[in-house]
């Protein structure tokens, strides 16, 4: 098994050590290892995604957005789960900061890359709701539910939108699920 002492310039070893630190909850150590992996290989998109997740966990939204953006610039049409999650996570951060159009673009990119990814529809529906695009929000919540029939928060949020549009019987039906 290769070790860092044998291969001190191997970005993958730093990345793997970062993953272990992350799993153990050692946020700063994980961040340092992901950063070292990126320093050794500035094209290591997965390391940017993982560092972005650490920054997200540490409530560094600007740093997380920067890392997700770096990863997405390296693999804009990527279909790997970490790239799809980078679109969803960055979109969520954009939505939290009121950048709803940017959030919609990111959620739509995730959907384009993986059309059966319920969280992308769910999060896009949340942004659409905030923009008062109620029919589109209902449609996306419904898609998330069609993909994952036990998506409780999608049912609850769809019920809120249905009630806002005056469809109280359908809203109550969703609350009952």
Secondary structure, 3 states (H helix, E strand, C coil): CCCCCCCCCCHHHHHHHHHHHHHCCCHHHHHHHHHHHHHHCCCCHHHHHHHHHHHHHCCCHHHHHHHHHHHHHHCCCCCCHHHHHHHHHHHHHHHHCCCHHHHHHHHHHHHHHCCCCHHHHHHHHHHHHHCCCHHHHHHHHHHHHHHCCCCHHHHHHHHHHHHHCCCHHHHHHHHHC
